[in-house]
Amino acid sequence: MKRDLKRMSQSPLDVLFIGGGITGAAAVYDAAQRGLRAALVEKHDFGWATSAATSKLVHGGLRYLKNLEFGLVRESLRERRILELIAPHLVYPLPFLVPTYRGTSNNLPMIGAGMLLYELLSYDKARLADHERQVPSFRLLSKKTVLAEEPGVDPTGLSGGAIYYDCQMHSPDRLTLEFVLAAAGLGAQIANYAQVDSLLKENDRVVGARVRDVLSGETCEVRAPIVVNVAGPWADFVSEMALGGEKKSLIRSQGIHLIFRPVIKNHAVVLRTRGGRHFFLIPWRGLTLAGTTDTRFEGHPDEYRVSRAAVDDFIREINEVFPSAQLKFEDICWTYGGLRPIVEDETDVEVEVYKASRKYEIYDHAREDKLEGFVTVIGGKYTTSRRLAETLLDLVEKKLGRAVTPCRTARAPLPGGDFGRWRDFLTEGARRHPEIGADMLQQLSLDYGARRENVLARLADERLAKRLDERHPIPAAAAVEAVETEMAQTLQDIVWRRTGLGTTGQLDEAALAAVASLAGERLGWDAARRQREIDSVQERLATHNIAG
Ligand SMILES: Cc1cc2nc3c(=O)[nH]c(=O)nc-3n(C[C@H](O)[C@H](O)[C@H](O)COP(=O)(O)OP(=O)(O)OC[C@H]3O[C@@H](n4cnc5c(N)ncnc54)[C@H](O)[C@@H]3O)c2cc1C
């Protein structure tokens, strides 16, 4: 995948996407699949913002049934199966345990009824080539079984529980990247670190964007008859470039996650705070991931960071309903957070943001504001992004005056997803590569799927075959793959979004220096730049990603 803004600015295009989160990534892929000349610019790295801030779940969302959002739940459950089908290395079933308590709305009859409905709405879940990856059915549990399965659950008032299944993403960052790689493979022109500073307008029409190369400072004009604003929590700032002061304001709601020592066994545990908000304790790379929160954020999205106060509040909430965790600030290895954009007129401003819908929105500004060539999209859930892209591209083709091409993204595997049955894929890998350990084979298979051979081929070089950090079965070759084929531009791109080395907050200094050397040699960093890159990663690791 080559980053070439000059070429992008000189190419005739049909559509330009502004924003490289999962919404933009899925959209540019669908556009390229339909044979459109498509481009995407992202001001930072692909998937660094909201798309990196998820609970890493591909889920129907049991709790939305309570708001009677059957359409949203059904669509999400359908998309869950599709993501399992097109990216089976990155999306797989995970058991969820819901403890039920007497005298609360989390009681056994309520949960049982919800599970039954959820099961009915996922009626097509068996339509998978690999039946071993099929999402199993739910089952109800006695109090004794709940405590045997997850001994940390609070026994006070416990009446029983249930186990149901949804899916977990091994790496949301790499799943976003899979869509980007797929689009680039089909000829889409894509650049990260390319920021839209203003839109090009002619009469009542948007005809392109002025794009600044954040790495070199140079600017260029990229022209396309349709420009799509997929800027997530920045969508109102981008639409303001087109509409002036008439922008549609967004409400931004922040959600944080904490990663700490394991306090659960094998299930994600579904809990409810005293204030009535659901959250999860999720098994994550040998640790526990807790998420998420939902409070209104008033600042500029560029300035958003996880705050110490938000961490302390969440620790208190966890200890109140899962007291066996006895969680302290010192237990936290890593934190991350992000902003959900919520459309202001969709919900009463006074309504709690937690209760706002997770539906997506597509605005054709020709209809709304008499401005042609400009569409704004607000993503609802990571899970439904592929479907959102399908609906969006039908609109884009109509606006281009083309017949609508049948969408193929629900069937065609993503670049890493084409490997057949998971179990056979692992067995075949072990047979062909007996020299690497089972844990590294598993890690590379999860990270790259069918593309793992690209990384394995690099292991012939002794320097690249070494593990970077004993805690992570990731070879140095993964850092080189990130720079040479996955458009990583900074050490943070490599550590967090390509290799996942930093996702648990545990990475030693020597490993970081080794990655910086490998990247620096290929990206032409001098000693000062290499040190700045190392410092920026170390600062985040030292603070557990919490604002100072
Ligand atoms: C705390 C939290 C937990 C969540 N958990 C889940 C979950 O478990 N499962 C699920 O399905 N969904 C979940 N979601 C929802 C999901 O994360 C979002 O629906 C999805 O990531 C939205 O993606 P996006 O591409 O629209 O936005 P983003 O990922 O924010 O992408 C927008 C991009 O636009 C870029 N951009 C902005 N301005 C410009 C500009 N001027 N020029 C160029 N680029 C620009 C930004 O840099 C950014 O990368 C969660 C959301 C939050 C906040």
The ligand as an SDF file (V2000), in Angstrom:
LIG
                    3D

 53 58  0  0  0  0  0  0  0  0999 V2000
  -16.2200    3.8950   24.3190 C   0  0  0  0  0  0  0  0  0  0  0  0
  -16.7780    3.2840   23.0680 C   0  0  0  0  0  0  0  0  0  0  0  0
  -16.9610    1.9020   22.9950 C   0  0  0  0  0  0  0  0  0  0  0  0
  -17.4920    1.3380   21.8330 C   0  0  0  0  0  0  0  0  0  0  0  0
  -17.5910   -0.0230   21.7590 N   0  0  0  0  0  0  0  0  0  0  0  0
  -18.0920   -0.5870   20.6390 C   0  0  0  0  0  0  0  0  0  0  0  0
  -18.1270   -1.9950   20.5190 C   0  0  0  0  0  0  0  0  0  0  0  0
  -17.6520   -2.7430   21.3840 O   0  0  0  0  0  0  0  0  0  0  0  0
  -18.6700   -2.5150   19.3960 N   0  0  0  0  0  0  0  0  0  0  0  0
  -19.1800   -1.7220   18.4070 C   0  0  0  0  0  0  0  0  0  0  0  0
  -19.7050   -2.2640   17.4390 O   0  0  0  0  0  0  0  0  0  0  0  0
  -19.1030   -0.3740   18.4650 N   0  0  0  0  0  0  0  0  0  0  0  0
  -18.5630    0.2110   19.5490 C   0  0  0  0  0  0  0  0  0  0  0  0
  -18.4500    1.5720   19.6200 N   0  0  0  0  0  0  0  0  0  0  0  0
  -18.8720    2.3910   18.4740 C   0  0  0  0  0  0  0  0  0  0  0  0
  -17.7640    2.4470   17.4030 C   0  0  0  0  0  0  0  0  0  0  0  0
  -16.5210    2.6790   18.0010 O   0  0  0  0  0  0  0  0  0  0  0  0
  -18.0320    3.5560   16.3940 C   0  0  0  0  0  0  0  0  0  0  0  0
  -19.3180    3.3930   15.8530 O   0  0  0  0  0  0  0  0  0  0  0  0
  -17.0510    3.5490   15.2230 C   0  0  0  0  0  0  0  0  0  0  0  0
  -15.7360    3.3810   15.6550 O   0  0  0  0  0  0  0  0  0  0  0  0
  -17.1810    4.8540   14.4540 C   0  0  0  0  0  0  0  0  0  0  0  0
  -16.1760    4.8970   13.4840 O   0  0  0  0  0  0  0  0  0  0  0  0
  -15.9730    6.1790   12.5760 P   0  0  0  0  0  0  0  0  0  0  0  0
  -15.0960    5.7860   11.4570 O   0  0  0  0  0  0  0  0  0  0  0  0
  -17.2980    6.7460   12.2240 O   0  0  0  0  0  0  0  0  0  0  0  0
  -15.2710    7.2430   13.5180 O   0  0  0  0  0  0  0  0  0  0  0  0
  -13.6510    7.4090   13.9150 P   0  0  0  0  0  0  0  0  0  0  0  0
  -13.1030    6.0740   14.1530 O   0  0  0  0  0  0  0  0  0  0  0  0
  -13.6240    8.4030   14.9530 O   0  0  0  0  0  0  0  0  0  0  0  0
  -13.0630    7.9350   12.5540 O   0  0  0  0  0  0  0  0  0  0  0  0
  -13.1870    9.2620   12.1210 C   0  0  0  0  0  0  0  0  0  0  0  0
  -11.8480    9.6670   11.5310 C   0  0  0  0  0  0  0  0  0  0  0  0
  -11.9590   10.9170   10.8520 O   0  0  0  0  0  0  0  0  0  0  0  0
  -10.6870   11.5410   10.9240 C   0  0  0  0  0  0  0  0  0  0  0  0
  -10.8130   12.9680   10.6240 N   0  0  0  0  0  0  0  0  0  0  0  0
  -11.4760   13.8950   11.3530 C   0  0  0  0  0  0  0  0  0  0  0  0
  -11.3540   15.1180   10.7800 N   0  0  0  0  0  0  0  0  0  0  0  0
  -10.5860   14.9540    9.6660 C   0  0  0  0  0  0  0  0  0  0  0  0
  -10.0820   15.8470    8.6740 C   0  0  0  0  0  0  0  0  0  0  0  0
  -10.3440   17.1630    8.7200 N   0  0  0  0  0  0  0  0  0  0  0  0
   -9.3060   15.3420    7.6760 N   0  0  0  0  0  0  0  0  0  0  0  0
   -9.0220   14.0100    7.6130 C   0  0  0  0  0  0  0  0  0  0  0  0
   -9.4710   13.1280    8.5460 N   0  0  0  0  0  0  0  0  0  0  0  0
  -10.2530   13.5860    9.5560 C   0  0  0  0  0  0  0  0  0  0  0  0
  -10.2620   11.2720   12.3650 C   0  0  0  0  0  0  0  0  0  0  0  0
   -8.8730   11.4080   12.5400 O   0  0  0  0  0  0  0  0  0  0  0  0
  -10.7770    9.8540   12.5960 C   0  0  0  0  0  0  0  0  0  0  0  0
   -9.7650    8.8790   12.4120 O   0  0  0  0  0  0  0  0  0  0  0  0
  -17.8880    2.1640   20.7560 C   0  0  0  0  0  0  0  0  0  0  0  0
  -17.6910    3.5460   20.8340 C   0  0  0  0  0  0  0  0  0  0  0  0
  -17.1120    4.0930   21.9660 C   0  0  0  0  0  0  0  0  0  0  0  0
  -16.8500    5.5660   22.0210 C   0  0  0  0  0  0  0  0  0  0  0  0
  1  2  1  0
  2  3  1  0
  2 52  2  0
  3  4  2  0
  4  5  1  0
  4 50  1  0
  5  6  2  0
  6  7  1  0
  6 13  1  0
  7  8  2  0
  7  9  1  0
  9 10  1  0
 10 11  2  0
 10 12  1  0
 12 13  2  0
 13 14  1  0
 14 15  1  0
 14 50  1  0
 15 16  1  0
 16 17  1  0
 16 18  1  0
 18 19  1  0
 18 20  1  0
 20 21  1  0
 20 22  1  0
 22 23  1  0
 23 24  1  0
 24 25  2  0
 24 26  1  0
 24 27  1  0
 27 28  1  0
 28 29  2  0
 28 30  1  0
 28 31  1  0
 31 32  1  0
 32 33  1  0
 33 34  1  0
 33 48  1  0
 34 35  1  0
 35 36  1  0
 35 46  1  0
 36 37  1  0
 36 45  1  0
 37 38  2  0
 38 39  1  0
 39 40  1  0
 39 45  2  0
 40 41  1  0
 40 42  2  0
 42 43  1  0
 43 44  2  0
 44 45  1  0
 46 47  1  0
 46 48  1  0
 48 49  1  0
 50 51  2  0
 51 52  1  0
 52 53  1  0
M  END
$$$$
